[in-house]
Amino acid sequence: MITSNSTIDSLIYDVTSIKAGYNVLIQSTLETLVQTSEESSDTYNNMEALRMTRFIVQKICVPIVIFFGVVSNILNIIVLTHKSMNTSTNVYLTVLAVFDTLYLIFGFTLSLKHFSQVSSVDAYIYWVPYAHVLTDMCSNVGVWQTITFTVERYIGVCHPIRGHVICTPQRARIITAIVSSIAIAVTVPEFFERQTVERLDSNNQTILRNEWTEFAETYAYDKGYNWFIVTSFTFLPLISLVFFNGLLIRAVVKANKIRRFMSKAPLRKSSEKSGSEQQKITLMLISVALVFLICQFPGALLLLYSRSIAPGRRGNDIKIAANITNLLVQINSSVNFILYSLISTKFRRTFALVFCCRKRAIARHTNFNQTEISNIYRATPRTSVGVTWCPTRSNVAPQASRSTVRTFPFKPIENGSPKKMKDYVNLEEYSPFEISPNDSPDEKDSVL
């Protein structure tokens, strides 16, 4: 009797445990199904958001930004290479404009993959791996050029004695060539990251795909080289720009205090104007660097976040954010023309001289008569090679014992001869139009 009761109790316990286990299994299954459905819903919503972001950013905003950026950078190159803009700072800005233009062009070719008519073309599929590398290469050169002209401006402002020796156009050309070559050489290994291979799709048709190479999947390349690139062209530039721009801003504030203090003392207008223009150039370069920081900082944060999580957990949110950060970088490469035009007076004047006033000036100056030409050179205070201008006969005699002189090559002025000037004016350098060789004094007559 005792045995039968124990058997019944054991059977009841087994049935109860099986029922409890079944309930737990059903509950866990339902929770898994609910979680899966929620994840599927989130994935669907993220996919719709990703499609909308790509449509707005890649198909609307990117073409507009790149078109404006390419045109404005070409204008920057034309103005900055003008002979009146031959300074060390403008050499750096010219190189930056060149590589910004190339970056925008190569970046636009990458954005064409969002158009189905282009992405399926075999030639475009073969081009994509090279476009990635060339885009990164131009971006890296632009980043280091920004650091270079910031350091150059820091030396010129905070250490002016050294700046007169270091900050010259010739040295600037050498430095830009070295910096660009190093940045390009460092980016060359990226050519071996991707390869174009043939694969079979679900319909057994051969298609072309871009895949990572075995070299790119090695631990040394994935961890070592990639982190070196991120550090060299993202984090180190951001830290350097923050540091040097902080010093420049402090120098500008200090210069403003000194200027306000010295405003009561009598100063020459030329020196005051020169100091104001130099300060505007410094403010312009600071604004360029600040815009760079604003546009690059979100991409750096996104890069850190994406590197900190596993590749399998990277969802569509990162892709959405990447579209926006890439657009910010393209905006950064496109707005320098606006900054130059708003801040630099010399840039605006040179732009007006090159694109607005040249034709009118030539048409006006070609109608000058000889009297007006003589008045132009009489009013010009600039001098050239130290040759004495002696337009009147009365001034020839006192000078004859010292040197050979020559009268002004044009006809005398009707209302009297102009006053004697200290030095002879170089006609070819300061004339607003072409001067024939016969109008200039001979070399043998120009020696003191």
C-alpha positions in Angstrom: 0.0 0.0 0.0 2.8 2.3 0.8 4.5 1.5 -2.5 1.4 2.3 -4.5 0.9 5.7 -2.8 4.5 6.6 -3.5 4.1 5.6 -7.2 1.0 7.8 -7.5 2.8 10.7 -5.9 5.7 10.4 -8.3 3.4 10.3 -11.2 1.6 13.4 -10.0 5.0 15.1 -9.6 6.1 14.1 -13.1 2.9 15.4 -14.6 3.2 18.7 -12.7 6.8 19.2 -13.7 6.0 18.4 -17.4 3.2 21.0 -17.3 5.4 23.6 -15.7 8.1 23.0 -18.3 5.6 23.1 -21.1 4.3 26.5 -19.8 7.9 27.9 -19.6 8.6 26.7 -23.1 5.4 28.2 -24.5 6.1 31.5 -22.7 9.7 31.7 -23.9 8.6 30.9 -27.5 6.0 33.6 -27.4 8.5 36.1 -26.0 11.0 35.1 -28.8 8.3 35.6 -31.4 7.3 39.0 -30.1 10.9 40.1 -29.9 11.5 38.9 -33.4 8.5 40.6 -34.7 9.5 43.9 -33.0 13.0 43.6 -34.4 11.6 42.9 -37.9 9.3 46.0 -37.5 12.3 48.1 -36.4 14.4 46.8 -39.3 11.6 47.7 -41.7 11.2 51.1 -40.3 15.0 51.7 -40.4 15.1 50.5 -44.0 12.4 53.0 -44.9 14.3 55.7 -43.1 17.6 54.7 -44.9 15.9 54.8 -48.3 14.4 58.2 -47.6 17.8 59.5 -46.3 19.6 58.2 -49.3 17.1 59.8 -51.6 17.3 63.2 -50.0 21.0 63.3 -49.4 22.5 61.4 -52.3 20.0 62.3 -55.1 19.2 65.9 -54.1 21.7 67.5 -51.7 24.9 65.9 -52.9 24.6 67.0 -56.6 23.8 70.6 -55.5 26.7 70.8 -53.0 29.2 69.3 -55.4 28.2 71.5 -58.3 28.6 74.6 -56.1 31.8 73.3 -54.6 33.5 72.6 -57.9 32.6 76.0 -59.4 33.6 77.9 -56.2 36.9 76.0 -55.9 37.8 76.8 -59.5 37.1 80.4 -58.8 39.3 80.2 -55.7 42.2 78.8 -57.8 41.9 81.5 -60.4 41.8 84.3 -57.8 44.5 82.9 -55.5 47.0 82.3 -58.4 46.7 85.9 -59.5 50.1 87.7 -59.4 48.8 90.1 -56.8 48.0 87.2 -54.5 51.5 85.7 -54.4 51.8 84.9 -50.7 52.7 81.8 -48.7 49.2 81.6 -47.3 47.6 81.7 -50.7 49.9 78.9 -51.9 48.5 76.6 -49.2 44.9 77.7 -50.0 45.4 77.1 -53.7 46.6 73.5 -53.1 43.7 73.0 -50.7 41.2 74.2 -53.4 42.8 71.8 -56.0 42.4 68.8 -53.8 38.9 69.8 -52.6 37.8 70.0 -56.2 39.2 66.5 -56.9 37.6 65.2 -53.7 34.2 66.5 -54.7 34.5 65.0 -58.2 35.6 61.5 -57.0 33.0 61.6 -54.3 30.3 62.4 -56.8 31.2 59.3 -58.8 30.7 57.2 -55.6 27.3 58.7 -55.1 26.2 57.5 -58.5 25.8 54.0 -57.1 22.4 55.1 -55.7 21.2 55.4 -59.3 20.2 51.9 -60.7 21.0 53.0 -64.3 24.7 53.6 -63.3 25.3 51.0 -60.6 24.7 48.1 -62.9 27.2 49.1 -65.5 30.3 46.9 -65.6 32.7 49.8 -66.1 31.3 51.6 -63.1 31.7 48.5 -60.9 35.3 48.2 -61.9 35.8 52.0 -61.2 34.3 51.9 -57.6 37.4 50.5 -55.8 39.6 53.1 -57.4 37.2 55.9 -56.7 37.2 55.0 -53.0 40.9 55.2 -52.8 41.2 58.4 -54.8 38.5 60.1 -52.7 40.2 59.1 -49.4 43.6 60.3 -50.9 42.3 63.8 -51.8 40.5 64.0 -48.4 43.7 63.1 -46.6 45.8 65.7 -48.5 43.2 68.4 -47.8 43.2 67.6 -44.1 47.0 67.9 -43.8 47.0 71.1 -45.9 44.5 72.6 -43.4 46.9 71.8 -40.6 49.9 73.1 -42.5 48.4 76.6 -43.2 47.2 76.8 -39.6 50.7 76.2 -38.3 52.1 78.6 -40.9 49.7 81.3 -39.7 50.5 80.6 -36.1 54.2 81.1 -36.8 53.6 84.3 -38.7 51.4 85.8 -36.0 52.9 84.5 -32.8 56.6 84.4 -34.0 56.8 87.2 -36.6 60.7 87.3 -36.7 60.8 83.6 -37.7 57.8 84.1 -39.9 59.6 86.5 -42.2 62.2 83.7 -42.9 59.9 80.6 -42.9 56.7 82.0 -44.4 57.7 82.6 -48.0 56.0 81.5 -51.2 59.0 79.4 -52.2 59.1 77.5 -48.9 55.3 77.1 -49.0 55.5 75.4 -52.4 58.1 73.0 -51.1 56.2 72.3 -47.9 52.9 71.7 -49.8 54.7 69.3 -52.2 56.2 67.3 -49.3 53.0 67.1 -47.3 50.9 66.1 -50.3 53.4 63.4 -51.3 53.4 61.9 -47.8 49.6 61.9 -47.6 49.3 60.2 -51.0 52.0 57.6 -50.2 50.3 56.7 -46.9 47.0 56.1 -48.7 48.4 53.9 -51.4 47.9 50.6 -49.5 44.1 51.2 -49.8 44.4 50.2 -53.5 44.8 46.6 -52.3 41.7 46.6 -50.1 39.0 45.8 -52.6 38.8 43.6 -55.7 36.2 43.1 -58.4 35.2 39.4 -58.9 32.6 37.5 -60.8 29.8 35.7 -58.9 26.7 33.7 -59.8 23.3 35.1 -58.6 20.2 33.2 -57.8 19.3 32.9 -61.5 22.8 31.4 -62.3 23.8 34.5 -64.1 27.3 35.9 -63.8 27.5 39.3 -62.0 30.3 41.6 -60.9 30.8 42.3 -57.2 33.3 44.3 -55.2 34.7 42.3 -52.3 37.3 42.7 -49.6 40.7 41.1 -50.4 42.5 38.7 -48.1 45.1 41.4 -47.5 42.4 43.7 -46.1 41.1 41.0 -43.7 44.4 40.4 -42.1 44.7 41.5 -38.5 47.7 43.7 -39.1 45.9 45.7 -41.8 42.5 45.7 -40.2 43.7 46.8 -36.7 47.1 48.4 -37.3 46.9 50.3 -40.6 43.2 51.3 -40.3 43.8 52.7 -36.8 46.9 54.5 -38.0 44.9 56.2 -40.8 42.1 57.1 -38.4 44.6 58.6 -36.0 46.7 60.4 -38.6 43.8 61.9 -40.6 41.0 62.3 -38.1 41.9 62.6 -34.4 45.4 64.1 -34.6 44.2 66.9 -37.1 41.2 67.7 -34.9 43.4 68.0 -31.8 46.1 70.0 -33.6 43.5 72.4 -35.1 41.9 73.0 -31.7 45.3 73.8 -30.2 46.7 76.1 -32.8 43.4 77.9 -33.4 43.1 78.5 -29.7 46.5 80.2 -29.8 45.5 82.2 -32.9 42.3 83.4 -31.4 44.2 84.5 -28.3 46.7 86.4 -30.5 43.9 88.1 -32.4 42.2 89.2 -29.2 45.5 90.5 -27.8 46.1 92.4 -31.1 42.7 94.0 -30.9 43.4 95.2 -27.4 46.7 96.7 -28.5 45.1 98.3 -31.5 42.4 99.9 -29.3 45.1 101.1 -26.9 47.2 102.6 -29.8 44.3 104.1 -31.6 44.8 107.4 -29.7 48.4 107.7 -31.0 49.0 109.1 -34.5 49.7 106.2 -36.8 50.4 106.0 -40.5 47.4 105.0 -42.6 49.5 102.5 -44.6 50.7 100.6 -41.6 47.2 100.6 -40.0 45.7 99.3 -43.2 48.4 96.6 -43.6 47.8 95.4 -40.0 44.1 95.3 -40.5 44.5 93.2 -43.7 46.8 90.8 -41.9 44.3 90.4 -39.1 41.5 89.7 -41.6 43.7 87.0 -43.2 44.2 85.4 -39.8 40.5 85.6 -39.1 39.8 84.0 -42.4 42.1 81.1 -41.8 40.6 80.6 -38.3 37.1 80.5 -39.8 38.2 77.9 -42.4 39.7 75.7 -39.6 36.6 76.1 -37.4 34.3 75.1 -40.3 36.6 72.1 -40.8 36.2 71.1 -37.1 32.4 71.5 -37.2 32.0 69.4 -40.3 34.6 66.7 -39.4 33.8 66.2 -35.7 30.5 64.3 -36.2 32.2 61.9 -38.6 34.9 61.3 -36.1 32.4 60.4 -33.3 30.5 58.1 -35.7 33.8 56.4 -36.6 34.6 55.8 -33.0 31.1 54.4 -32.3 31.1 52.1 -35.3 34.6 50.8 -34.4 33.5 50.0 -30.8 30.7 47.6 -31.7 30.8 44.3 -33.5 30.3 44.3 -37.3 27.2 42.1 -37.0 25.5 44.5 -34.7 25.9 47.5 -37.0 22.4 48.4 -38.2 20.9 50.9 -40.6 21.2 53.7 -38.1 24.9 53.9 -38.7 24.3 54.0 -42.5 21.8 56.8 -42.0 24.3 58.8 -39.9 27.1 58.1 -42.4 25.2 59.7 -45.2 24.7 62.8 -43.2 28.4 63.0 -42.0 29.6 62.5 -45.6 27.4 65.4 -46.7 29.0 67.6 -44.0 32.5 66.8 -45.3 31.4 67.7 -48.8 30.0 70.9 -47.5 33.3 71.7 -45.8 35.1 71.3 -49.1 32.6 73.7 -50.8 32.2 76.7 -48.6 35.7 78.2 -48.5 34.9 80.6 -51.3 32.1 82.1 -49.2 34.5 82.5 -46.3 37.2 84.2 -48.4 34.7 86.6 -50.0 33.1 87.6 -46.7 36.3 88.2 -44.7 39.1 89.0 -47.0 39.0 92.5 -48.7 42.0 91.7 -50.9 40.2 88.5 -52.2 37.1 90.5 -53.1 39.1 93.2 -54.9 41.2 90.6 -56.8 38.0 88.7 -57.8 36.5 92.0 -59.0 39.6 92.8 -60.9 39.8 89.4 -62.6 36.1 88.8 -63.4 34.4 92.2 -63.3 36.7 95.1 -64.1 39.2 93.7 -66.6 37.2 94.3 -69.8 36.0 97.7 -68.7 39.5 98.8 -67.7 41.0 97.7 -71.0 38.3 99.5 -73.0 38.7 102.7 -70.9 42.5 102.7 -70.9 42.8 102.2 -74.7 41.0 105.6 -75.2 43.6 107.6 -73.2 45.5 110.3 -74.9 49.1 111.1 -74.3 48.3 113.9 -71.8 46.2 111.5 -69.6 48.9 108.9 -69.8 51.4 111.4 -68.5 49.1 112.4 -65.7 48.8 108.7 -64.7 52.5 108.2 -64.2 52.9 111.6 -62.6 50.4 110.6 -59.9 51.9 107.1 -59.4 54.0 107.2 -56.2 55.6 103.8 -56.8 59.2 103.4 -58.0 61.2 100.8 -59.8 64.9 100.1 -60.4 66.2 103.4 -59.0 66.3 105.3 -62.3 65.6 109.1 -61.9 62.6 110.4 -63.8 63.5 113.8 -65.1 60.7 115.0 -67.5 61.8 118.7 -67.8 64.8 120.2 -69.4 65.4 122.3 -66.3 66.1 119.2 -64.2 68.6 117.7 -66.6 71.5 120.0 -65.8 71.8 119.4 -62.1 71.7 115.6 -62.6 74.1 115.4 -65.6 77.2 115.3 -63.4 76.0 112.2 -61.5 74.3 110.1 -64.1 72.8 109.9 -67.5 69.1 110.8 -67.5 66.4 110.6 -70.0 63.3 112.8 -70.5 59.9 111.2 -70.2 59.1 109.4 -73.5 55.7 111.0 -74.1 54.7 114.5 -75.2 54.9 117.4 -72.7 51.7 118.3 -70.8 49.9 121.3 -72.1 49.4 123.2 -68.8 53.1 122.8 -67.8 55.6 120.1 -66.9 55.0 117.9 -64.0 57.2 118.2 -60.9 60.3 116.2 -60.6 59.9 112.8 -58.9 62.5 110.9 -57.0 62.6 107.8 -59.2 61.6 106.8 -62.6 58.4 104.7 -62.9 58.6 101.3 -64.5 56.0 101.5 -67.2 55.6 97.8 -67.8 54.9 97.0 -64.2 52.4 99.7 -63.4 50.8 100.6 -66.7 47.1 99.6 -67.0 47.7 98.5 -70.6 50.5 97.2 -72.8 53.4 99.4 -73.5 55.4 98.9 -76.7 59.2 98.4 -76.3 59.8 101.7 -78.1 58.0 103.7 -75.4 60.3 102.5 -72.6 63.8 104.0 -72.0 66.8 102.2 -73.2 68.8 100.1 -70.8 71.9 102.1 -71.4 70.1 105.3 -70.6 68.6 103.9 -67.4 71.9 103.3 -65.5 72.7 105.7 -62.7 
